[in-house]
Amino acid sequence: MDYRDFFILLYLVIRLVVEFKFKTMGYPTKIQLIKRAKSEQWYINFPSAVAQAMEFERGEIVEWLIDDHQRLVMIRKDENVRALKKKLQKKPKT
């Protein structure tokens, strides 16, 4: 089992727990399409609350996984998560 399989399995387990045991709060987001003469681009903007909760860095690259026709899963690279964990450990405790 490689790391992607592990994260996919972990995601599915967490999703089951969340769906059946907890109420989740959603953030409605509009999907935008920009059509040009020879191409088109689709945009999904994160609500600020989501981006801040995830502590995204500007320019961070993520990977998208299509779960089904209702769910799109974003996966962060391992090095980004490790850097975030180190950053969180250095924060002063209040």
Sequence and secondary structure as in RCSB ss.txt:
>XXXX:A:sequence
MDYRDFFILLYLVIRLVVEFKFKTMGYPTKIQLIKRAKSEQWYINFPSAVAQAMEFERGEIVEWLIDDHQRLVMI
RKDENVRALKKKLQKKPKT
>XXXX:A:secstr
  HHHHHHHHHHHHHHHHHHH         EEEEE SS EEEEE   HHHHHHHT  TT  EEEEE SSS EEEE
E HHHHHHHHHHHHHS   
